[in-house]
Amino acid sequence: MGRISRFADAEDRYALALLKTLPVRLDGLHIVLDCAHGAAAGVSPRVFVTLVPR
């Protein structure tokens, strides 16, 4: 029915896809994140740190 493909850069691809769909900056917002039982836990901190510069 389908094929399984493994990508060494899968997290990087996912992070870039998320960054393309989210607003450019999230300054001043309070964010609650549901990581879908850990599925997005590895990439989420990197994405949100990028969107909220310090």
SVG drawing of the C-alpha trace seen along z (x, -y; Angstrom):
<svg xmlns="http://www.w3.org/2000/svg" viewBox="-2 -41 23 43">
<polyline fill="none" stroke="black" stroke-width="0.4" points="0.0,0.0 2.7,-2.5 6.4,-2.8 8.3,-3.8 11.1,-6.3 13.6,-7.4 15.3,-10.8 18.3,-11.8 17.1,-15.4 13.4,-14.7 13.4,-17.0 15.0,-19.8 12.4,-19.4 9.6,-19.4 10.9,-22.5 11.2,-24.4 7.6,-23.4 6.3,-24.6 8.2,-27.9 6.6,-28.5 3.1,-28.1 3.4,-30.2 3.5,-34.0 6.9,-35.5 7.1,-36.6 5.3,-35.6 6.5,-38.4 4.1,-39.0 2.0,-35.9 1.6,-33.2 1.8,-29.8 0.5,-26.4 1.9,-23.5 0.5,-20.0 3.3,-17.8 1.0,-15.0 2.4,-12.5 6.0,-13.6 5.9,-13.4 6.8,-17.1 8.8,-17.4 12.2,-17.3 11.5,-20.0 9.1,-22.3 11.6,-24.2 13.8,-24.9 10.9,-26.3 9.6,-28.5 13.0,-29.9 13.3,-30.9 10.0,-32.7 10.6,-34.5 14.0,-36.3 15.5,-37.2"/>
</svg>
